[in-house]
Amino acid sequence: MCKKSICLTLSIVVLALSVGPLSSRARAGLIGYWKFDEGSGTIAADSAGGDNDGTLISDQLEWVEGRAGGALSLLGTEVDTDAGVEFPTTGMSAAAGTVAMWSYLADPQAPTSGRYFFGHTTQPQWTNRIQLYMQDADVTNPTTLLDIGLGDNHNRQNDIVELPLEEWVHVAMTWDSGTYTVLVNGEEVATGSYSGLTDIHPTANIGNDGSSGPYEAFVGKLDEVRLYDHALSAAEIQAAMKVAAFPKASGPSPKDGALHLATWVSLEWRAGDFAVSHDVYVGDSFDDVNDGAADTFQGNQTVTTLLAGFPGFAIPDGFAAGTTYYWRVDEVNDADPNSPWKGDIWSFSLPPKTAYFPDPADGAEFVDLNATLNWTAGDGARLHTVYVGDNFGDVNNATGGALSGTTTYTPPSPFEAEKVLYWRVDEFDGIETHKGDVWAFTTPGAVGNSQPANGAVDVPMIATLNWTAADNAASHELYFGTDSEAVNNATTASPEYIGPRALGAESYDPGGLDWQSSYAWRVDEVYPTGNVKGLVWTFTTADFITVDDFESYNDIDPPDAASNRIFDKWLDGFGTTTNGALVGNDLPPYAEQTIVHGGAQSLVYSYDNNLKTSEATLTLVYPRDWTEGGVAKLSLWFRGASANAADRMFVALNGTAVVYHDDPAATQITGWNRWVIDLTRFADQGMNLANVSTITIGFGTKNSPAAGGSGQVYFDDIRLYR
């Protein structure tokens, strides 16, 4: 139902904080500019103003830190990968053009048939190529030699230059009336002639080959991708390369969060753009490294590497197994008043002596009855002893098991259904036995499906706990508290014991929870033969109150009692002549599920201000007291489009207190943008913040309709913060 019902030595261009502008010719011909600064979602916004927004292909991509702001990381594997960004080619010219981008090749490169920076063809004939890529005759031995396909030839020029791994490199190609040029880091590395480029397909790919079924993904990170309708000169490409200087240290090695297998390490990083020297901090306490505690300071140095873990060097006693270490590099330039530039805190961990990375993971639910148990051997382990049972104490206290030389255990018979099982692996390194942690999992039919999910974060302070009963349980015993160990050890005599719950009453309202706090809970199943102790589930509450995140809306139509359509809650101007707002999609999915800021859904909002204003209003159930917890700010995310008619945007509470966005053309702001409103701006208009019954999002000047235009804006994650 619808609503109406380089190894090569290269000359590197120096990046300065004050960057000269592109020529007017270059700016005018910029038809696509993808910064990849979104950080989440499935849309890569076009910042050139042409609305050539890209759509992410598959889930084999991540939003990561880039050369300037964010970047997109393509997770290429040992098989050809269907991943990349598909975008409309509006404004792109077969006669002439330029494609340019920053790239960071991962190490290692995947042995695939091809790895594309950029791809365009007119399918299915594979003609009219515009392609930058790397490809090898022997796919098992990938190189980083740059190739191009242009016009009617996939191999227009091969093996142009070898690109370096794990280093930001700028690559560009121009074409113009039969002549092409390839530039790396702003320097010309190839030129020649081409033919057969006469047509432009409606779509092309960033990070893949441009076919109708792209499968040759780039392996690494891409950033600051620009597309022009004419051939830029080398000087213009060098200007386009220039992004704001990055003063902080970056590119840590070992990578942030890495598992490091040795008791010594060579720490390496890329210097910030203004650094003359570097202050280095290393320690096993995040807070100490963050605060620059004296025992973490390893000195000031001019080189971008630090050897540690040997006598006479930093951390002379070496790094300890099973420990996480933190390090930070502050960039120093005494001639600059902004120095030093405090660095990010990176970490690496040494594997423990005990077994780790269990499979099934600790806390896994509904594990197959024929599953095998696997783990990663502890540091130096030679032999392993496995204990499995349905009683935590028995498994924790067990001794004398048989030794095994493999990190896989196959039970002699299948597991029983409807069980909570525990297992432990002890590691023997030839000298000492290291007792392992006790892990747990459930088998099909057991209690499970905890809501909030185990490990959930940003849980609302008004959350209700829910679970699914075990198949044959008679009732439940519920435990809840702030300490997971106390909850695990609790009995019916403990303060964590909430009480019995009848079958069919698998929920519990703990009342108002504290802000940004950790909680744990457990459900034991009661059987005629005794109780089965449940897993301990944990969650952490948010540091905000959600007004609407748009996740609860569904596509169920009335009269079904479960119907919760977005336009039935956000009331718009449908059926009126004075309100130009229409929210949601006409056909399912009614909530937007592609262009989102957080989660899986957002609000799509069309406005038409032709002699009317546009307003969509939500009647609040919770929160209505906007003083709760000391909240002081309203935050909402919105995303406009440059093609929208310029108009004011406002938020109104209870239909009377109105605050307008500072930009009178907010509807034209592209990409996701956060709008934060101090609640005093409503209170100063006489609004009683303890009794907010409605929130309205509108366009135009409230109660003053005038001649105007139309457009579409997206909204997401409306929250209250302290």
Secondary structure in CASP SS format (residue, H / E / C, confidence):
PFRMAT SS
TARGET T0000
AUTHOR 0000-0000-0000
METHOD secondary structure of the structure
MODEL  1
M C 1.00
C C 1.00
K C 1.00
K C 1.00
S C 1.00
I C 1.00
C C 1.00
L C 1.00
T C 1.00
L C 1.00
S C 1.00
I C 1.00
V C 1.00
V C 1.00
L C 1.00
A C 1.00
L C 1.00
S C 1.00
V C 1.00
G C 1.00
P C 1.00
L C 1.00
S C 1.00
S H 1.00
R H 1.00
A H 1.00
R H 1.00
A H 1.00
G C 1.00
L E 1.00
I E 1.00
G E 1.00
Y E 1.00
W E 1.00
K C 1.00
F C 1.00
D C 1.00
E C 1.00
G C 1.00
S C 1.00
G C 1.00
T C 1.00
I E 1.00
A E 1.00
A C 1.00
D E 1.00
S C 1.00
A C 1.00
G C 1.00
G C 1.00
D C 1.00
N C 1.00
D C 1.00
G E 1.00
T E 1.00
L E 1.00
I E 1.00
S C 1.00
D C 1.00
Q C 1.00
L E 1.00
E E 1.00
W E 1.00
V E 1.00
E E 1.00
G C 1.00
R C 1.00
A C 1.00
G C 1.00
G E 1.00
A E 1.00
L E 1.00
S E 1.00
L E 1.00
L C 1.00
G C 1.00
T C 1.00
E C 1.00
V C 1.00
D C 1.00
T E 1.00
D C 1.00
A C 1.00
G E 1.00
V E 1.00
E E 1.00
F E 1.00
P E 1.00
T C 1.00
T C 1.00
G C 1.00
M C 1.00
S C 1.00
A C 1.00
A C 1.00
A E 1.00
G E 1.00
T E 1.00
V E 1.00
A E 1.00
M E 1.00
W E 1.00
S E 1.00
Y E 1.00
L E 1.00
A C 1.00
D C 1.00
P C 1.00
Q C 1.00
A C 1.00
P C 1.00
T C 1.00
S C 1.00
G C 1.00
R E 1.00
Y E 1.00
F E 1.00
F E 1.00
G E 1.00
H E 1.00
T E 1.00
T E 1.00
Q C 1.00
P C 1.00
Q C 1.00
W C 1.00
T E 1.00
N E 1.00
R E 1.00
I E 1.00
Q E 1.00
L E 1.00
Y E 1.00
M E 1.00
Q C 1.00
D C 1.00
A C 1.00
D C 1.00
V C 1.00
T C 1.00
N C 1.00
P C 1.00
T C 1.00
T C 1.00
L E 1.00
L C 1.00
D E 1.00
I E 1.00
G E 1.00
L E 1.00
G E 1.00
D C 1.00
N E 1.00
H E 1.00
N E 1.00
R E 1.00
Q E 1.00
N C 1.00
D C 1.00
I C 1.00
V C 1.00
E E 1.00
L C 1.00
P C 1.00
L E 1.00
E C 1.00
E C 1.00
W E 1.00
V E 1.00
H E 1.00
V E 1.00
A E 1.00
M E 1.00
T E 1.00
W E 1.00
D E 1.00
S C 1.00
G C 1.00
T E 1.00
Y E 1.00
T E 1.00
V E 1.00
L E 1.00
V E 1.00
N C 1.00
G C 1.00
E E 1.00
E E 1.00
V E 1.00
A E 1.00
T E 1.00
G E 1.00
S E 1.00
Y C 1.00
S C 1.00
G C 1.00
L C 1.00
T C 1.00
D C 1.00
I C 1.00
H C 1.00
P C 1.00
T E 1.00
A E 1.00
N E 1.00
I E 1.00
G C 1.00
N C 1.00
D C 1.00
G C 1.00
S C 1.00
S C 1.00
G C 1.00
P C 1.00
Y C 1.00
E E 1.00
A E 1.00
F C 1.00
V C 1.00
G E 1.00
K E 1.00
L E 1.00
D E 1.00
E E 1.00
V E 1.00
R E 1.00
L E 1.00
Y E 1.00
D C 1.00
H C 1.00
A C 1.00
L C 1.00
S C 1.00
A H 1.00
A H 1.00
E H 1.00
I H 1.00
Q H 1.00
A H 1.00
A H 1.00
M H 1.00
K C 1.00
V C 1.00
A C 1.00
A C 1.00
F C 1.00
P C 1.00
K C 1.00
A C 1.00
S E 1.00
G E 1.00
P E 1.00
S E 1.00
P C 1.00
K C 1.00
D C 1.00
G C 1.00
A E 1.00
L E 1.00
H C 1.00
L C 1.00
A C 1.00
T C 1.00
W C 1.00
V E 1.00
S E 1.00
L E 1.00
E E 1.00
W E 1.00
R E 1.00
A C 1.00
G C 1.00
D C 1.00
F C 1.00
A C 1.00
V C 1.00
S E 1.00
H E 1.00
D E 1.00
V E 1.00
Y E 1.00
V E 1.00
G E 1.00
D C 1.00
S C 1.00
F H 1.00
D H 1.00
D H 1.00
V H 1.00
N H 1.00
D H 1.00
G C 1.00
A C 1.00
A H 1.00
D H 1.00
T H 1.00
F E 1.00
Q E 1.00
G E 1.00
N E 1.00
Q E 1.00
T C 1.00
V C 1.00
T C 1.00
T E 1.00
L E 1.00
L E 1.00
A E 1.00
G C 1.00
F C 1.00
P C 1.00
G C 1.00
F C 1.00
A E 1.00
I C 1.00
P C 1.00
D C 1.00
G C 1.00
F C 1.00
A C 1.00
A C 1.00
G C 1.00
T C 1.00
T E 1.00
Y E 1.00
Y E 1.00
W E 1.00
R E 1.00
V E 1.00
D E 1.00
E E 1.00
V E 1.00
N C 1.00
D C 1.00
A C 1.00
D C 1.00
P C 1.00
N C 1.00
S C 1.00
P C 1.00
W E 1.00
K C 1.00
G C 1.00
D C 1.00
I E 1.00
W E 1.00
S E 1.00
F E 1.00
S E 1.00
L C 1.00
P C 1.00
P C 1.00
K C 1.00
T C 1.00
A C 1.00
Y E 1.00
F E 1.00
P E 1.00
D E 1.00
P C 1.00
A C 1.00
D C 1.00
G C 1.00
A E 1.00
E C 1.00
F C 1.00
V C 1.00
D C 1.00
L C 1.00
N C 1.00
A C 1.00
T C 1.00
L E 1.00
N E 1.00
W E 1.00
T E 1.00
A C 1.00
G C 1.00
D C 1.00
G C 1.00
A C 1.00
R C 1.00
L E 1.00
H E 1.00
T E 1.00
V E 1.00
Y E 1.00
V E 1.00
G E 1.00
D C 1.00
N C 1.00
F H 1.00
G H 1.00
D H 1.00
V H 1.00
N H 1.00
N H 1.00
A C 1.00
T C 1.00
G C 1.00
G C 1.00
A C 1.00
L E 1.00
S E 1.00
G C 1.00
T C 1.00
T C 1.00
T E 1.00
Y E 1.00
T C 1.00
P C 1.00
P C 1.00
S C 1.00
P C 1.00
F C 1.00
E C 1.00
A C 1.00
E C 1.00
K C 1.00
V E 1.00
L E 1.00
Y E 1.00
W E 1.00
R E 1.00
V E 1.00
D E 1.00
E E 1.00
F E 1.00
D C 1.00
G C 1.00
I C 1.00
E C 1.00
T E 1.00
H E 1.00
K C 1.00
G C 1.00
D C 1.00
V E 1.00
W E 1.00
A E 1.00
F E 1.00
T E 1.00
T C 1.00
P C 1.00
G C 1.00
A C 1.00
V C 1.00
G E 1.00
N E 1.00
S E 1.00
Q E 1.00
P C 1.00
A C 1.00
N C 1.00
G C 1.00
A E 1.00
V E 1.00
D E 1.00
V E 1.00
P C 1.00
M C 1.00
I C 1.00
A C 1.00
T C 1.00
L E 1.00
N E 1.00
W E 1.00
T E 1.00
A C 1.00
A C 1.00
D C 1.00
N C 1.00
A C 1.00
A C 1.00
S E 1.00
H E 1.00
E E 1.00
L E 1.00
Y E 1.00
F E 1.00
G E 1.00
T C 1.00
D C 1.00
S H 1.00
E H 1.00
A H 1.00
V H 1.00
N H 1.00
N H 1.00
A C 1.00
T C 1.00
T C 1.00
A C 1.00
S C 1.00
P C 1.00
E C 1.00
Y E 1.00
I E 1.00
G E 1.00
P E 1.00
R E 1.00
A E 1.00
L C 1.00
G C 1.00
A C 1.00
E C 1.00
S E 1.00
Y E 1.00
D C 1.00
P C 1.00
G C 1.00
G C 1.00
L C 1.00
D C 1.00
W C 1.00
Q C 1.00
S C 1.00
S E 1.00
Y E 1.00
A E 1.00
W E 1.00
R E 1.00
V E 1.00
D E 1.00
E E 1.00
V E 1.00
Y E 1.00
P C 1.00
T C 1.00
G E 1.00
N E 1.00
V E 1.00
K C 1.00
G C 1.00
L C 1.00
V E 1.00
W E 1.00
T E 1.00
F E 1.00
T E 1.00
T E 1.00
A C 1.00
D C 1.00
F E 1.00
I E 1.00
T E 1.00
V E 1.00
D E 1.00
D C 1.00
F C 1.00
E C 1.00
S C 1.00
Y C 1.00
N C 1.00
D C 1.00
I C 1.00
D C 1.00
P C 1.00
P C 1.00
D C 1.00
A C 1.00
A C 1.00
S C 1.00
N C 1.00
R C 1.00
I H 1.00
F H 1.00
D H 1.00
K H 1.00
W E 1.00
L E 1.00
D C 1.00
G C 1.00
F C 1.00
G C 1.00
T C 1.00
T C 1.00
T C 1.00
N E 1.00
G C 1.00
A C 1.00
L E 1.00
V E 1.00
G C 1.00
N C 1.00
D C 1.00
L C 1.00
P C 1.00
P C 1.00
Y C 1.00
A C 1.00
E E 1.00
Q C 1.00
T C 1.00
I C 1.00
V C 1.00
H C 1.00
G C 1.00
G C 1.00
A C 1.00
Q C 1.00
S E 1.00
L E 1.00
V E 1.00
Y E 1.00
S E 1.00
Y E 1.00
D E 1.00
N C 1.00
N C 1.00
L C 1.00
K C 1.00
T E 1.00
S E 1.00
E E 1.00
A E 1.00
T E 1.00
L E 1.00
T E 1.00
L C 1.00
V C 1.00
Y C 1.00
P C 1.00
R C 1.00
D C 1.00
W C 1.00
T C 1.00
E H 1.00
G H 1.00
G H 1.00
V C 1.00
A C 1.00
K E 1.00
L E 1.00
S E 1.00
L E 1.00
W E 1.00
F E 1.00
R E 1.00
G C 1.00
A C 1.00
S C 1.00
A C 1.00
N C 1.00
A C 1.00
A C 1.00
D C 1.00
R C 1.00
M E 1.00
F E 1.00
V E 1.00
A E 1.00
L E 1.00
N C 1.00
G C 1.00
T C 1.00
A E 1.00
V E 1.00
V E 1.00
Y E 1.00
H C 1.00
D C 1.00
D C 1.00
P C 1.00
A C 1.00
A H 1.00
T H 1.00
Q H 1.00
I C 1.00
T C 1.00
G C 1.00
W C 1.00
N E 1.00
R E 1.00
W E 1.00
V E 1.00
I E 1.00
D E 1.00
L C 1.00
T H 1.00
R H 1.00
F H 1.00
A H 1.00
D C 1.00
Q C 1.00
G C 1.00
M C 1.00
N C 1.00
L C 1.00
A C 1.00
N C 1.00
V C 1.00
S C 1.00
T E 1.00
I E 1.00
T E 1.00
I E 1.00
G E 1.00
F E 1.00
G C 1.00
T C 1.00
K C 1.00
N C 1.00
S C 1.00
P C 1.00
A C 1.00
A C 1.00
G C 1.00
G C 1.00
S E 1.00
G E 1.00
Q E 1.00
V E 1.00
Y E 1.00
F E 1.00
D E 1.00
D E 1.00
I E 1.00
R E 1.00
L E 1.00
Y E 1.00
R C 1.00
END
